[in-house]
Amino acid sequence: MSEPVWIAGGGVICGIGATLPACVEAFSRMQPGMEEVQYLHTVHRGVFPVAEVKADNATLAAQAGMPAHISRTALLSKIAAQEAWDSTGLGDLLQYRVGFISANTVGGMDKTEDFFADYLQHPNKGHLQQVVHHECGSVTELVADAMGIRHQVATISTACSSGANALMYGARLIRNNIVDIVIAGGTDALTRFTLNGFNTLMILDQQPCRPFDDTRTGLNLGEGAGYVVLVSDVIRKHLPNAPWCRLSGYANTSDAYHQTASSPDGIGNYLAMKGALDMSGLQPKDIAYINLHGTGTQNNDSSEGKAIERLFAPDYPAVSSTKSFTGHTLGASGGIEAVFSALAVQQGIIYPNARFATPMKEWPVAPATVFSSGNKLSHVMSNSFGFAGNCSSLVFSKE
């Protein structure tokens, strides 16, 4: 049996809270983060609700301890990664072999989008700082440098499964004795590129989204960052507190059905979930709760529902989509939802699915609609299914 990989802590910043405890409080109070656009400069203000982090860049920079001129994507990343590290109680990061595997899809595009407008008005003014950190990898390197991480640094960008795939890569690094600890997850800021792009695909809802409701008409975009701290069995024995849980299984598949649509029969979704179960040595009946991918689009929810029906029927676990609160945070979603799922195992949390009223005709399973904690959840699954059929599932287990 391969070496176990443990979750020692986690951190989140997103549209429902600036810290993980604040997010849990928002779930318990049924307070989703969708509002009118406040911080992004867009012609779509007042048209599409979004789940923005409720702070401007200057505020985030002060919280992150980083310069305000760098990308919002990097600022969000540093805040969540630092919270994740601090939650472990491990102390000075520099005394360990630590890796940082971070996912994102937009990089520093929030800065790049303003480049030409500023350049045309002031062509002789230096504009390099607006574009030098455009690439996805630059965001990861900025945060790794700020935290002093040197042993292993990598960026994952596989659309909406990016954050989950970062955890898989991090687990492999630990199991191959390359590092002892990995801060793994994802980050993404809201940009005009993403808002305009998803509008062009005609999958944005002009109302707060309703994942797995038969009346659903699309998703709401969000932003944020989420990271877990993966540790080896050796480090686990030196933790000041018990680990949250164990990353017992994971799998990534690609059905390559379409650039932006999931396969109608959900084959990629099914294979990812089954592969994660197989690695963990579990049966479908062992899963107590699934944090669904659940974007709120017709295609995504239908294909995920069919895959779950194929794998779990007739005895379904509790299910819900936390994107009904956070919006779809793209490259960050797999990381944010991994933190929520790992915490679910530790605290027995089942998260609510906001605004659910009418079961889908093709999958009449009702998601949870109220927050509850203290449940016995020995095994929790988290699904992240991305564009081009890049599908990933994670399984978190008690000791």
C-alpha positions in Angstrom: 0.0 0.0 0.0 1.3 3.5 -0.9 2.2 5.9 1.8 -0.9 7.8 3.2 -1.2 11.5 2.5 -3.0 13.5 5.2 -4.8 16.9 5.2 -3.3 18.9 8.0 -5.2 22.2 7.4 -6.8 24.4 4.8 -7.6 28.0 3.9 -10.2 29.7 1.7 -11.1 33.2 0.5 -14.1 33.6 -1.8 -17.3 35.4 -2.3 -18.9 34.2 1.0 -15.9 34.9 3.3 -12.4 36.1 3.7 -11.4 33.1 5.8 -12.5 29.5 6.1 -14.5 30.1 9.4 -16.3 33.0 7.7 -17.3 30.7 4.8 -18.6 28.1 7.1 -20.6 30.8 8.9 -22.1 31.9 5.6 -23.2 28.3 4.8 -24.8 28.0 8.2 -26.7 31.2 7.8 -27.7 30.5 4.2 -25.9 33.6 2.8 -24.7 33.0 -0.8 -22.2 35.5 -2.2 -23.9 36.5 -5.5 -24.3 40.2 -5.9 -24.1 42.9 -8.5 -20.6 43.5 -9.8 -18.7 45.9 -7.6 -15.0 45.7 -8.3 -14.6 44.4 -11.8 -14.9 47.1 -14.5 -17.3 45.7 -17.0 -20.2 46.7 -19.3 -22.2 43.8 -17.7 -22.5 45.4 -14.3 -26.1 45.0 -13.3 -26.7 42.2 -15.8 -25.0 39.1 -14.3 -24.7 38.4 -10.6 -21.2 37.3 -9.5 -19.7 36.1 -6.3 -16.8 38.6 -5.9 -14.5 38.7 -2.9 -15.7 41.7 -1.0 -12.5 43.7 -1.0 -10.6 45.9 -3.4 -7.0 45.2 -4.4 -5.5 47.6 -1.9 -7.3 45.8 0.9 -6.3 42.4 -0.3 -2.6 43.5 -0.8 -2.5 44.7 2.9 -3.9 41.4 4.0 -1.5 39.4 1.8 1.5 41.5 2.7 2.2 42.0 -1.0 2.4 45.0 -3.4 -1.0 46.3 -4.6 0.1 46.5 -8.2 0.3 42.7 -8.7 -2.6 40.7 -9.9 -5.7 40.0 -7.8 -5.2 36.3 -8.6 -1.9 36.3 -6.8 -3.2 38.3 -3.8 -6.1 35.9 -3.3 -3.7 33.0 -3.6 -1.3 34.3 -0.9 -4.1 35.0 1.6 -5.6 31.5 1.3 -2.3 29.7 1.2 -1.1 31.5 4.3 -4.3 30.7 6.1 -3.9 27.1 5.2 -0.3 26.9 6.4 -1.1 28.8 9.7 -4.0 26.4 10.4 -1.5 23.4 10.6 0.4 24.8 13.6 3.7 23.6 12.0 5.5 26.9 12.6 8.4 28.0 10.5 7.8 26.8 6.9 11.5 27.1 6.1 12.4 24.1 8.3 10.5 21.6 6.1 10.7 20.3 2.5 7.6 22.1 1.2 6.1 22.2 -2.3 3.6 24.7 -3.7 1.3 23.3 -6.4 -1.2 26.0 -7.4 -3.8 26.1 -10.1 -5.3 29.0 -12.0 -6.7 29.8 -15.5 -6.5 33.5 -15.8 -3.0 34.3 -14.4 -2.5 38.1 -14.2 -5.1 38.9 -16.9 -6.9 41.3 -14.6 -3.9 43.6 -15.0 -3.2 42.8 -18.7 -6.8 43.8 -19.6 -6.0 47.4 -18.7 -2.7 47.5 -20.6 -3.8 48.9 -24.0 -6.2 51.5 -22.6 -3.4 52.9 -20.3 -0.7 52.6 -22.9 -2.7 54.6 -25.5 -3.3 57.4 -23.1 0.2 57.4 -21.7 2.6 55.7 -24.2 5.7 56.9 -22.6 4.8 55.7 -19.1 6.3 52.4 -18.0 3.6 49.7 -18.3 5.7 46.6 -17.8 4.3 45.8 -14.4 0.8 45.3 -16.0 1.9 42.5 -18.3 5.0 40.9 -16.8 2.9 38.6 -14.6 0.3 37.7 -17.2 1.1 34.0 -17.4 -0.4 31.5 -15.0 2.9 30.3 -13.7 4.0 33.8 -12.7 1.1 33.9 -10.1 2.4 30.7 -8.5 6.0 31.9 -8.4 5.0 35.3 -6.8 3.3 33.5 -3.9 5.9 30.8 -3.5 8.6 33.6 -3.3 6.5 35.5 -0.7 6.1 32.4 1.4 9.7 31.2 1.0 8.8 28.0 -0.7 11.7 26.6 -2.7 11.7 22.8 -2.9 9.0 22.2 -5.6 6.8 24.8 -7.3 4.4 24.1 -10.2 1.3 25.4 -11.8 -1.7 23.4 -13.0 -4.1 24.8 -15.6 -6.7 22.2 -16.8 -9.8 24.5 -16.7 -12.3 23.8 -14.0 -10.5 20.7 -12.7 -7.3 22.5 -12.1 -7.4 22.9 -8.3 -8.3 19.2 -7.8 -5.5 18.1 -10.1 -3.1 20.2 -8.0 -3.9 18.0 -5.0 -3.3 14.9 -7.1 0.1 16.1 -8.2 1.0 17.2 -4.6 0.1 13.7 -3.3 2.4 12.1 -5.8 5.3 14.4 -4.8 4.9 13.3 -1.2 4.5 9.6 -2.1 7.7 9.7 -4.2 9.6 11.4 -1.3 10.3 14.5 -3.3 8.8 16.7 -0.5 7.2 16.1 2.9 4.6 18.8 2.7 2.6 20.4 -0.2 0.3 23.4 -0.1 -2.0 22.5 -3.0 -5.1 24.1 -4.5 -6.1 26.9 -6.8 -6.8 30.6 -7.3 -8.6 32.7 -9.9 -9.7 36.3 -10.0 -12.8 37.5 -11.9 -11.8 39.1 -15.2 -13.6 40.7 -18.2 -12.2 37.8 -20.3 -13.9 35.2 -18.2 -17.2 37.1 -17.9 -17.3 37.9 -21.6 -16.3 34.4 -22.6 -18.9 32.6 -20.5 -21.5 35.1 -21.8 -20.5 34.3 -25.3 -21.1 30.6 -24.5 -24.6 31.6 -23.3 -24.3 29.7 -20.0 -24.5 32.6 -17.6 -27.6 33.0 -15.5 -29.0 36.5 -15.0 -30.4 35.4 -11.7 -28.6 33.6 -8.8 -27.8 30.1 -10.1 -29.8 27.0 -9.1 -27.6 23.9 -9.5 -29.6 20.7 -10.1 -32.9 22.5 -10.1 -35.1 21.6 -13.1 -35.5 25.4 -13.8 -31.7 26.0 -13.9 -30.5 28.3 -16.8 -26.8 28.7 -16.2 -24.0 29.5 -13.8 -22.8 32.5 -11.9 -19.1 33.3 -11.9 -17.1 33.8 -8.7 -13.5 34.3 -7.6 -11.3 33.2 -4.8 -8.6 30.8 -3.7 -8.5 27.6 -1.7 -5.6 25.4 -0.5 -5.1 22.3 1.6 -1.9 21.3 3.3 -0.9 17.8 2.4 1.6 16.1 4.7 3.4 12.8 4.7 2.9 10.2 7.4 6.2 11.3 9.0 5.1 14.9 9.3 1.6 13.8 10.5 3.2 12.3 13.6 4.6 15.7 14.5 1.5 17.8 14.0 0.4 19.7 17.1 -3.2 18.7 16.3 -4.8 15.7 14.6 -5.1 15.9 10.8 -8.4 16.7 9.4 -8.6 13.6 7.3 -6.7 11.6 4.6 -6.7 12.0 0.9 -7.5 8.3 0.2 -8.3 8.4 -3.5 -8.2 10.5 -6.6 -8.5 10.1 -10.4 -8.4 12.2 -13.5 -10.0 11.2 -16.8 -10.6 12.9 -20.2 -13.6 11.9 -22.3 -12.5 14.5 -25.0 -16.1 14.8 -26.0 -16.2 18.6 -26.7 -14.2 21.7 -26.0 -16.7 23.2 -23.6 -19.4 20.6 -23.1 -19.5 17.5 -20.9 -20.5 14.2 -22.6 -24.2 13.7 -22.4 -23.9 10.3 -20.8 -21.3 11.5 -18.3 -18.7 8.9 -19.1 -15.7 11.0 -18.0 -17.5 12.0 -14.8 -18.3 8.3 -14.1 -14.8 7.1 -14.7 -13.2 9.8 -12.5 -15.5 8.9 -9.6 -15.0 5.2 -10.1 -11.2 5.6 -10.4 -11.1 7.6 -7.1 -13.2 5.0 -5.4 -10.9 2.2 -6.7 -7.8 3.9 -5.4 -9.3 4.4 -2.0 -10.5 0.8 -1.9 -14.1 1.9 -1.2 -17.5 0.9 -2.6 -20.0 3.5 -3.7 -22.1 2.8 -0.5 -19.1 4.0 1.6 -19.4 7.6 0.4 -21.5 9.6 2.8 -21.5 13.0 1.0 -20.5 14.4 -2.4 -19.6 18.0 -3.0 -20.9 18.0 -6.6 -19.3 19.9 -9.5 -22.8 21.4 -9.9 -22.4 24.5 -12.0 -26.1 25.1 -12.7 -25.9 24.7 -16.5 -28.2 22.3 -18.3 -25.4 20.2 -19.7 -23.1 19.9 -16.7 -25.7 19.1 -14.1 -27.4 16.5 -16.4 -24.2 14.7 -17.2 -23.0 14.6 -13.6 -26.4 13.4 -12.5 -26.4 10.5 -15.0 -22.9 9.5 -13.9 -23.9 9.5 -10.3 -27.0 7.5 -11.0 -24.9 4.9 -12.9 -22.4 4.6 -10.1 -24.5 5.0 -6.9 -28.1 3.9 -7.7 -30.2 3.0 -5.9 -28.6 4.2 -2.6 -27.4 7.7 -3.0 -25.3 9.7 -0.6 -26.1 13.2 0.5 -25.2 15.6 -2.3 -25.0 19.4 -2.8 -23.2 22.0 -4.9 -21.3 24.7 -2.9 -21.1 26.7 -6.1 -24.6 27.8 -5.3 -22.9 29.9 -2.7 -19.4 30.7 -4.1 -20.2 30.9 -7.8 -18.0 29.0 -10.2 -14.5 30.1 -9.3 -12.9 28.2 -12.3 -9.3 27.2 -11.6 -9.9 27.8 -7.9 -13.0 25.7 -7.6 -11.3 22.3 -7.1 -9.1 23.8 -4.4 -11.9 25.6 -2.6 -14.2 22.6 -2.7 -11.4 20.3 -1.6 -11.0 22.4 1.6 -14.8 22.3 2.1 -14.8 18.6 1.6 -11.9 17.8 3.9 -13.5 20.0 6.6 -16.7 18.1 6.0 -15.0 14.9 7.1 -13.5 16.5 10.1 -16.6 18.3 11.4 -19.3 16.1 9.8 -20.6 19.0 7.6 -23.2 18.6 4.9 -23.4 21.9 3.0 -26.7 23.2 1.6 -27.6 23.6 -2.1 -29.0 27.1 -2.3 -32.2 27.9 -4.2 -33.1 24.3 -5.0 -36.9 23.7 -5.5 -37.7 21.4 -8.3 -35.8 18.1 -8.9 -34.4 17.5 -12.4 -36.5 15.3 -14.6 -33.5 13.2 -15.7 -32.1 12.8 -12.2 -34.8 13.2 -9.5 -32.4 13.3 -6.5 -32.9 16.2 -4.2 -29.7 17.8 -2.9 -29.4 18.9 0.7 -31.0 22.3 1.3 -30.0 23.0 4.9 -26.6 23.2 6.7 -25.8 20.5 9.2 -22.7 19.5 11.1 -21.8 16.7 13.5 -22.9 14.1 10.9 -20.9 10.8 10.7 -19.1 11.2 7.4 -16.3 8.6 7.1 -15.8 9.3 3.4 -16.5 12.4 1.3 -16.1 12.9 -2.5 -15.4 16.1 -4.3 -16.0 16.4 -8.1 -14.4 18.9 -10.4 -15.2 18.6 -14.1 -13.5 20.9 -16.6 -13.7 22.0 -20.2 -12.6 19.4 -22.9 -13.8 16.6 -20.6 -11.0 16.9 -18.1 -12.7 15.3 -15.1 -11.3 14.8 -11.6 -12.6 13.3 -8.4 -11.1 13.3 -4.9 -12.0 11.1 -1.9 -11.3 12.3 1.7 -11.5 9.7 4.5 -11.3 9.6 8.3 -8.3 7.7 9.7 
